[in-house]
Amino acid sequence: MPFTTGYDTAEAQLLITLSGFAYMDSSPLPGETVGEQEDRMRRDIDAALAESGYAAWHVVWGPGLSGDRANMLYVASQSSTNQFAVAIRGTEWDFWLNWIEDFASVLPLVPYTDVLPTIPAAAPEIAVGTNIGLQLLLQTQARTLDGQSMDVATFLAQAGDDAETFVTGHSLGGCLASVLAPSIAYRLGSSNNFKVYTFAAPTAGNRDFADYYDRLFTDSTGRNRSFRVYNDLDIVPASWASLPSIAALYTPAPQCSDRIKQLIARVQEVVGASYVQPGALANGSAHQLQGHVTAPNAVPLTPERGSLLFFYEVDQQHATETYMQLLDAPAVPATLAKLLASRSRLVAI
């Protein structure tokens, strides 16, 4: 599957699959070391790739876990085409709640400094919480197939000038992909051989960052090489650029809970219009998927029942497997069962 021009459905299907597999084995087994967990992840991701129909793809670097195991990324490759894909693990609905509840510490903007001097940039900034995650990913050491330990940028630099690299992730993983891809391009000196697909990503930074990102991943002919893919019924991509839309997303039901309305109002007062999503529907650098409300439309509802249905709907619309289904990615029953088990643990945190 060589690089294609513009958004490509087959690429999106591959990359949402790789993004979904990043969630596998996210919880360590009792007494399991970081290295043992990484080995288990690699085995299970490779097995899932074979089951999904992407048997030509294999993990070639990592997976790499940050020191506290909160962040994870891996690189898969299809050697016959010299293509690589950096997949970054995200989190689910519980993480979004944590962010908006802790907005004072994670949402203020800080300068984004990994800017190629050949691309005009004014004052790009990203969320301080996103920057923390970015630095952890850049510093993460992981093993290659021959046992060497190195960071992801060093590994990709060794792939050669002809290598083509996708960067992808779902949820927080998509947000981090949108800052990691330009940071790796900065370290390699060029973004020419990069293509980025993010899924369900919250906004990473301000307008100047979005403008820089869009310019960085546009080729000399004006064609896009970055794509923000989102479900129109998923509230996470509305954070933080279009927060007010969240409250009325599921009309007429299930209605947004009072708790979420209060949190939205608090965050909106602080962030205002500071955050801007990269990509646009008009030029094809954003790609909207059409979701379908799944919660029972029972009327009348008590406030408690309504809140439960809202949280259920949020979880369903944001789930990796929902994006896989909306994109018609290959069905992988055994792997999806493992992903669902991992997600149920994440949501319970």
The 8 nearest C-alpha neighbors of each residue, nearest first, counted from 0:
[[1, 2, 80, 10, 3, 9, 82, 77],
 [2, 0, 3, 80, 82, 163, 81, 10],
 [3, 1, 0, 4, 163, 194, 82, 10],
 [4, 2, 1, 5, 7, 6, 0, 10],
 [3, 5, 6, 2, 222, 7, 224, 223],
 [4, 6, 223, 224, 222, 7, 3, 283],
 [7, 5, 8, 4, 226, 283, 284, 224],
 [6, 8, 10, 9, 11, 5, 3, 4],
 [9, 7, 11, 10, 12, 6, 326, 13],
 [10, 8, 12, 11, 7, 13, 328, 0],
 [11, 9, 13, 7, 8, 12, 14, 6],
 [10, 12, 8, 14, 9, 13, 15, 7],
 [13, 11, 328, 9, 10, 15, 14, 326],
 [14, 12, 10, 16, 11, 15, 9, 17],
 [13, 15, 17, 11, 16, 12, 18, 10],
 [16, 14, 18, 12, 17, 13, 19, 11],
 [15, 17, 19, 14, 13, 18, 12, 20],
 [16, 18, 14, 20, 19, 15, 86, 13],
 [19, 17, 15, 168, 21, 16, 20, 86],
 [20, 18, 16, 21, 17, 319, 22, 15],
 [19, 21, 17, 22, 23, 18, 44, 16],
 [20, 22, 88, 18, 19, 23, 87, 17],
 [23, 21, 20, 25, 19, 88, 338, 24],
 [22, 24, 20, 25, 21, 338, 341, 40],
 [23, 25, 26, 40, 22, 341, 27, 39],
 [24, 26, 23, 22, 341, 27, 21, 40],
 [25, 27, 24, 28, 341, 344, 23, 36],
 [28, 26, 31, 36, 29, 25, 24, 32],
 [27, 29, 31, 30, 26, 36, 32, 24],
 [30, 28, 31, 27, 32, 26, 36, 35],
 [29, 31, 28, 32, 27, 35, 33, 36],
 [32, 30, 28, 29, 27, 35, 36, 33],
 [33, 31, 35, 34, 36, 30, 27, 28],
 [32, 34, 36, 35, 37, 31, 64, 68],
 [33, 35, 37, 32, 36, 38, 31, 39],
 [36, 34, 38, 32, 37, 33, 31, 39],
 [35, 37, 39, 33, 38, 34, 27, 40],
 [36, 38, 40, 34, 35, 39, 62, 33],
 [39, 37, 35, 41, 36, 40, 34, 42],
 [40, 38, 36, 42, 37, 41, 43, 35],
 [39, 41, 37, 43, 38, 42, 24, 44],
 [40, 42, 38, 44, 39, 43, 45, 37],
 [43, 41, 39, 45, 40, 44, 46, 38],
 [42, 44, 46, 40, 45, 41, 47, 39],
 [45, 43, 47, 41, 46, 42, 40, 20],
 [44, 46, 48, 42, 47, 43, 57, 41],
 [47, 45, 43, 49, 44, 48, 42, 50],
 [48, 46, 50, 44, 49, 45, 334, 51],
 [47, 49, 53, 45, 51, 50, 46, 54],
 [48, 50, 54, 46, 47, 51, 52, 53],
 [51, 49, 47, 48, 52, 46, 331, 54],
 [50, 52, 48, 331, 49, 53, 329, 47],
 [51, 53, 54, 49, 50, 48, 329, 55],
 [52, 54, 48, 55, 51, 49, 56, 50],
 [53, 55, 49, 56, 48, 52, 57, 50],
 [56, 54, 53, 77, 57, 78, 49, 76],
 [55, 57, 77, 76, 54, 53, 75, 48],
 [58, 56, 75, 76, 45, 59, 55, 77],
 [57, 59, 75, 74, 60, 76, 45, 41],
 [60, 58, 75, 144, 143, 74, 57, 76],
 [61, 59, 143, 74, 142, 73, 58, 62],
 [62, 60, 63, 141, 73, 142, 143, 74],
 [61, 63, 73, 37, 72, 60, 41, 141],
 [62, 64, 61, 141, 71, 72, 73, 139],
 [65, 63, 71, 68, 70, 66, 62, 139],
 [64, 66, 68, 70, 67, 139, 135, 69],
 [65, 67, 68, 64, 69, 139, 135, 70],
 [66, 68, 69, 65, 64, 70, 33, 135],
 [69, 67, 65, 64, 66, 70, 71, 33],
 [68, 70, 67, 65, 71, 64, 66, 25],
 [71, 69, 65, 68, 64, 88, 72, 136],
 [70, 72, 64, 88, 63, 87, 65, 62],
 [73, 71, 87, 86, 63, 62, 88, 85],
 [72, 74, 62, 61, 86, 85, 60, 63],
 [75, 73, 85, 60, 84, 58, 59, 86],
 [76, 74, 58, 57, 84, 59, 83, 56],
 [77, 75, 83, 56, 57, 82, 78, 84],
 [76, 78, 56, 82, 79, 55, 80, 81],
 [77, 79, 81, 80, 76, 82, 56, 55],
 [78, 80, 77, 81, 82, 55, 76, 0],
 [79, 81, 82, 78, 77, 1, 0, 162],
 [82, 80, 78, 162, 79, 77, 163, 83],
 [83, 81, 163, 80, 77, 76, 162, 164],
 [82, 84, 76, 164, 75, 165, 163, 74],
 [83, 85, 165, 75, 74, 164, 166, 86],
 [84, 86, 74, 166, 73, 165, 167, 87],
 [87, 85, 167, 168, 18, 73, 72, 84],
 [88, 86, 72, 172, 168, 71, 167, 21],
 [89, 87, 172, 21, 71, 22, 72, 168],
 [90, 88, 172, 171, 170, 169, 87, 168],
 [91, 89, 171, 94, 170, 88, 92, 345],
 [90, 92, 93, 94, 346, 345, 89, 170],
 [91, 93, 95, 94, 314, 96, 346, 90],
 [92, 94, 96, 95, 346, 91, 97, 348],
 [95, 93, 97, 96, 92, 91, 90, 98],
 [96, 94, 98, 92, 97, 93, 99, 91],
 [95, 97, 93, 94, 99, 98, 100, 92],
 [96, 98, 94, 100, 95, 99, 101, 93],
 [99, 97, 101, 95, 100, 96, 102, 94],
 [98, 100, 102, 96, 101, 97, 95, 262],
 [99, 101, 97, 98, 102, 96, 262, 103],
 [102, 100, 98, 99, 103, 104, 97, 105],
 [103, 101, 99, 106, 105, 104, 98, 100],
 [102, 104, 101, 105, 106, 107, 100, 269],
 [103, 105, 102, 101, 106, 107, 128, 127],
 [106, 104, 128, 127, 102, 103, 107, 126],
 [105, 107, 126, 102, 127, 104, 103, 108],
 [108, 106, 126, 127, 105, 109, 103, 104],
 [109, 107, 126, 125, 124, 127, 106, 110],
 [108, 110, 124, 125, 127, 126, 111, 107],
 [111, 109, 124, 112, 123, 125, 108, 122],
 [110, 112, 124, 123, 125, 113, 109, 114],
 [111, 113, 114, 110, 123, 124, 182, 115],
 [114, 112, 182, 185, 111, 115, 181, 186],
 [115, 113, 112, 116, 185, 111, 118, 120],
 [114, 116, 117, 185, 118, 113, 188, 189],
 [115, 117, 118, 114, 119, 120, 185, 113],
 [116, 118, 115, 119, 114, 189, 120, 215],
 [119, 117, 116, 115, 120, 215, 214, 211],
 [120, 118, 117, 121, 116, 211, 115, 214],
 [121, 119, 211, 118, 122, 207, 123, 114],
 [120, 122, 207, 123, 119, 211, 208, 210],
 [121, 123, 207, 120, 124, 110, 208, 111],
 [124, 122, 208, 207, 111, 110, 121, 205],
 [123, 125, 110, 111, 109, 204, 205, 108],
 [126, 124, 204, 108, 203, 109, 111, 127],
 [127, 125, 108, 106, 129, 128, 107, 204],
 [126, 128, 130, 105, 129, 108, 109, 107],
 [129, 127, 105, 131, 130, 126, 106, 132],
 [130, 128, 132, 126, 131, 127, 133, 175],
 [129, 131, 133, 127, 132, 128, 134, 126],
 [130, 132, 128, 134, 129, 133, 127, 135],
 [131, 133, 129, 135, 130, 134, 136, 128],
 [134, 132, 130, 136, 131, 135, 129, 179],
 [135, 133, 137, 131, 136, 132, 138, 130],
 [134, 136, 132, 138, 133, 137, 139, 65],
 [137, 135, 133, 139, 134, 138, 132, 65],
 [136, 138, 134, 135, 139, 133, 150, 151],
 [137, 139, 135, 136, 134, 150, 140, 65],
 [140, 138, 136, 150, 65, 137, 135, 63],
 [139, 141, 150, 149, 148, 138, 63, 142],
 [142, 140, 61, 63, 148, 149, 150, 60],
 [141, 143, 148, 147, 146, 61, 60, 149],
 [142, 144, 60, 146, 147, 145, 59, 148],
 [143, 145, 146, 59, 142, 60, 147, 58],
 [146, 144, 143, 147, 142, 59, 148, 60],
 [145, 147, 143, 142, 144, 148, 141, 60],
 [148, 146, 142, 143, 145, 149, 144, 141],
 [147, 149, 142, 141, 140, 143, 146, 150],
 [148, 150, 140, 141, 153, 154, 147, 142],
 [151, 149, 140, 153, 139, 152, 138, 141],
 [150, 152, 154, 153, 155, 149, 137, 140],
 [153, 151, 155, 154, 183, 150, 156, 186],
 [154, 152, 156, 151, 155, 150, 149, 157],
 [153, 155, 151, 157, 152, 156, 150, 149],
 [154, 156, 158, 152, 157, 153, 151, 159],
 [155, 157, 153, 158, 154, 152, 159, 187],
 [158, 156, 155, 154, 159, 153, 160, 152],
 [157, 159, 155, 156, 162, 154, 160, 161],
 [160, 158, 157, 161, 162, 156, 155, 163],
 [159, 161, 162, 158, 156, 192, 163, 157],
 [162, 160, 159, 163, 81, 192, 158, 82],
 [163, 161, 81, 160, 159, 82, 158, 164],
 [162, 164, 82, 192, 193, 83, 161, 81],
 [165, 163, 83, 193, 84, 82, 192, 194],
 [164, 166, 84, 194, 195, 193, 85, 83],
 [167, 165, 85, 195, 84, 176, 180, 86],
 [168, 166, 86, 196, 197, 176, 195, 173],
 [167, 169, 173, 172, 87, 18, 197, 86],
 [168, 170, 173, 198, 172, 89, 199, 18],
 [171, 169, 200, 199, 173, 172, 89, 90],
 [172, 170, 89, 174, 173, 90, 200, 175],
 [171, 173, 89, 168, 169, 87, 88, 175],
 [174, 172, 168, 197, 169, 200, 176, 170],
 [173, 175, 200, 171, 177, 176, 172, 203],
 [174, 176, 172, 178, 177, 173, 179, 171],
 [177, 175, 173, 179, 178, 174, 167, 180],
 [176, 178, 174, 175, 179, 180, 173, 197],
 [179, 177, 175, 176, 180, 181, 182, 133],
 [178, 180, 182, 176, 181, 177, 175, 183],
 [179, 181, 183, 182, 178, 176, 177, 166],
 [182, 180, 184, 183, 179, 178, 185, 212],
 [181, 183, 179, 185, 113, 184, 180, 178],
 [182, 184, 186, 185, 180, 181, 152, 179],
 [185, 183, 190, 181, 187, 189, 182, 186],
 [186, 184, 182, 188, 183, 187, 115, 113],
 [187, 185, 183, 184, 188, 182, 152, 189],
 [186, 188, 184, 185, 189, 183, 156, 152],
 [189, 187, 185, 186, 184, 115, 190, 183],
 [190, 188, 184, 191, 187, 185, 192, 115],
 [189, 191, 184, 193, 192, 215, 216, 188],
 [192, 190, 189, 193, 218, 216, 184, 194],
 [193, 191, 163, 190, 164, 194, 162, 189],
 [194, 192, 164, 190, 191, 165, 163, 195],
 [193, 195, 165, 224, 225, 164, 166, 196],
 [196, 194, 225, 166, 165, 167, 226, 224],
 [195, 197, 226, 167, 225, 227, 166, 198],
 [196, 198, 173, 227, 167, 168, 228, 200],
 [197, 199, 169, 228, 200, 173, 229, 168],
 [200, 198, 170, 229, 236, 169, 235, 228],
 [199, 201, 170, 173, 174, 236, 198, 171],
 [202, 200, 236, 238, 235, 174, 203, 239],
 [203, 201, 276, 239, 238, 204, 240, 200],
 [202, 204, 125, 174, 126, 201, 129, 177],
 [205, 203, 125, 274, 124, 126, 208, 202],
 [204, 206, 274, 275, 208, 273, 207, 124],
 [207, 205, 209, 275, 208, 210, 274, 204],
 [206, 208, 123, 210, 209, 205, 122, 121],
 [207, 209, 123, 211, 205, 206, 210, 124],
 [210, 208, 277, 206, 212, 207, 211, 213],
 [211, 209, 207, 213, 208, 212, 206, 214],
 [212, 210, 208, 214, 209, 213, 120, 215],
 [211, 213, 215, 209, 210, 214, 208, 216],
 [212, 214, 210, 216, 211, 215, 209, 277],
 [215, 213, 211, 217, 216, 212, 210, 118],
 [216, 214, 212, 213, 217, 211, 118, 190],
 [215, 217, 224, 213, 214, 225, 223, 212],
 [216, 218, 223, 214, 222, 224, 221, 215],
 [219, 217, 221, 222, 220, 216, 223, 224],
 [218, 220, 221, 217, 222, 191, 223, 216],
 [221, 219, 218, 222, 217, 223, 4, 224],
 [222, 220, 218, 219, 217, 223, 214, 216],
 [223, 221, 218, 217, 220, 5, 224, 4],
 [224, 222, 217, 5, 225, 284, 216, 218],
 [223, 225, 194, 216, 217, 5, 195, 222],
 [226, 224, 195, 194, 216, 223, 196, 284],
 [225, 227, 284, 196, 285, 228, 195, 197],
 [226, 228, 285, 197, 196, 286, 278, 198],
 [227, 229, 286, 198, 197, 285, 287, 226],
 [230, 228, 199, 287, 198, 288, 231, 286],
 [229, 231, 288, 233, 232, 290, 289, 287],
 [230, 232, 233, 289, 288, 290, 229, 287],
 [233, 231, 230, 290, 316, 234, 248, 291],
 [234, 232, 316, 230, 317, 231, 235, 236],
 [233, 235, 237, 245, 236, 232, 313, 238],
 [234, 236, 237, 238, 201, 233, 199, 200],
 [237, 235, 201, 200, 238, 199, 234, 233],
 [238, 236, 241, 235, 234, 242, 239, 240],
 [239, 237, 201, 236, 235, 240, 242, 202],
 [238, 240, 202, 242, 237, 241, 274, 201],
 [239, 241, 274, 275, 238, 237, 242, 276],
 [242, 240, 237, 243, 239, 244, 238, 245],
 [241, 243, 244, 238, 237, 239, 245, 240],
 [244, 242, 245, 241, 246, 263, 267, 247],
 [245, 243, 242, 246, 247, 241, 248, 237],
 [244, 246, 248, 243, 247, 234, 242, 237],
 [245, 247, 255, 244, 248, 243, 260, 254],
 [248, 246, 245, 249, 244, 250, 255, 254],
 [247, 249, 245, 246, 250, 244, 232, 234],
 [250, 248, 252, 247, 253, 251, 254, 232],
 [251, 249, 252, 248, 247, 254, 253, 246],
 [250, 252, 249, 253, 254, 247, 296, 248],
 [253, 251, 254, 250, 249, 296, 309, 305],
 [252, 254, 309, 308, 249, 305, 251, 255],
 [255, 253, 252, 309, 249, 256, 305, 251],
 [254, 256, 246, 309, 257, 259, 253, 260],
 [257, 255, 306, 258, 259, 254, 260, 309],
 [256, 258, 260, 259, 261, 255, 306, 262],
 [259, 257, 261, 256, 260, 262, 255, 263],
 [258, 260, 262, 261, 256, 257, 263, 255],
 [261, 259, 257, 263, 262, 258, 264, 256],
 [260, 262, 264, 258, 259, 263, 257, 265],
 [263, 261, 259, 265, 264, 260, 266, 258],
 [264, 262, 260, 266, 261, 265, 267, 259],
 [263, 265, 267, 261, 262, 266, 260, 268],
 [266, 264, 262, 268, 263, 267, 261, 269],
 [265, 267, 269, 263, 268, 264, 270, 262],
 [268, 266, 271, 264, 270, 269, 265, 263],
 [269, 267, 266, 265, 271, 270, 264, 263],
 [268, 270, 266, 267, 271, 265, 103, 102],
 [269, 271, 267, 273, 268, 266, 272, 274],
 [272, 270, 267, 273, 268, 269, 274, 266],
 [271, 273, 274, 270, 240, 275, 267, 241],
 [274, 272, 270, 205, 271, 275, 206, 240],
 [273, 275, 205, 240, 204, 272, 239, 202],
 [276, 274, 240, 206, 205, 204, 209, 277],
 [275, 277, 202, 240, 209, 278, 274, 203],
 [278, 276, 209, 213, 275, 279, 210, 212],
 [279, 277, 284, 285, 227, 213, 276, 226],
 [280, 278, 285, 284, 281, 282, 283, 277],
 [279, 281, 285, 283, 282, 284, 286, 278],
 [280, 282, 279, 283, 284, 285, 278, 286],
 [283, 281, 280, 284, 279, 285, 278, 223],
 [284, 282, 280, 285, 281, 279, 286, 6],
 [283, 285, 278, 226, 279, 282, 223, 225],
 [286, 284, 227, 280, 279, 278, 226, 283],
 [285, 287, 228, 227, 280, 283, 229, 284],
 [288, 286, 229, 230, 228, 231, 289, 285],
 [289, 287, 230, 229, 231, 290, 286, 325],
 [290, 288, 231, 230, 287, 291, 232, 325],
 [289, 291, 232, 230, 231, 288, 292, 316],
 [290, 292, 293, 289, 232, 316, 231, 230],
 [293, 291, 294, 290, 312, 249, 232, 316],
 [292, 294, 291, 295, 312, 315, 316, 296],
 [293, 295, 312, 292, 308, 296, 311, 253],
 [296, 294, 297, 293, 308, 253, 292, 252],
 [295, 297, 252, 294, 298, 253, 251, 293],
 [296, 298, 295, 299, 300, 252, 294, 253],
 [299, 297, 300, 296, 252, 301, 295, 305],
 [298, 300, 297, 301, 296, 305, 304, 302],
 [301, 299, 298, 305, 304, 302, 297, 303],
 [300, 302, 304, 303, 305, 299, 306, 298],
 [303, 301, 305, 304, 306, 300, 256, 307],
 [304, 302, 306, 301, 305, 307, 300, 308],
 [303, 305, 301, 307, 306, 302, 300, 308],
 [304, 306, 302, 308, 303, 307, 300, 253],
 [307, 305, 309, 256, 303, 308, 304, 302],
 [306, 308, 304, 310, 309, 305, 311, 303],
 [307, 309, 311, 305, 306, 310, 253, 312],
 [310, 308, 306, 253, 312, 311, 307, 255],
 [311, 309, 313, 307, 312, 308, 314, 306],
 [310, 312, 308, 314, 309, 313, 307, 315],
 [313, 311, 315, 309, 314, 310, 294, 316],
 [314, 312, 310, 316, 315, 311, 317, 309],
 [313, 315, 311, 317, 312, 316, 318, 92],
 [314, 316, 312, 318, 313, 317, 311, 321],
 [317, 315, 233, 313, 314, 318, 312, 232],
 [316, 318, 233, 314, 315, 313, 319, 199],
 [319, 317, 321, 315, 320, 316, 314, 322],
 [318, 320, 322, 321, 19, 323, 317, 169],
 [319, 321, 323, 322, 318, 324, 335, 19],
 [322, 320, 324, 318, 323, 319, 325, 316],
 [321, 323, 325, 319, 324, 320, 326, 318],
 [324, 322, 320, 328, 326, 321, 325, 327],
 [323, 325, 327, 321, 326, 322, 328, 320],
 [326, 324, 322, 327, 323, 321, 288, 290],
 [325, 327, 323, 324, 328, 322, 12, 11],
 [328, 326, 324, 325, 323, 329, 12, 330],
 [327, 329, 12, 323, 326, 324, 330, 16],
 [330, 328, 51, 331, 327, 52, 12, 323],
 [329, 331, 332, 328, 51, 335, 324, 327],
 [330, 332, 51, 334, 333, 335, 329, 50],
 [333, 331, 335, 334, 330, 336, 50, 337],
 [334, 332, 336, 335, 331, 337, 47, 50],
 [333, 335, 337, 336, 331, 332, 47, 338],
 [336, 334, 338, 332, 337, 333, 331, 339],
 [335, 337, 339, 333, 334, 338, 332, 340],
 [336, 338, 334, 340, 335, 339, 341, 333],
 [339, 337, 335, 341, 340, 336, 23, 342],
 [340, 338, 342, 336, 341, 337, 335, 343],
 [339, 341, 337, 343, 338, 342, 336, 344],
 [342, 340, 338, 344, 339, 343, 337, 345],
 [343, 341, 345, 339, 344, 340, 346, 338],
 [342, 344, 340, 346, 341, 345, 339, 347],
 [345, 343, 347, 341, 342, 346, 348, 340],
 [346, 344, 342, 347, 348, 343, 341, 91],
 [347, 345, 343, 348, 344, 93, 342, 91],
 [346, 348, 344, 345, 343, 93, 342, 92],
 [347, 345, 346, 344, 93, 343, 94, 342]]
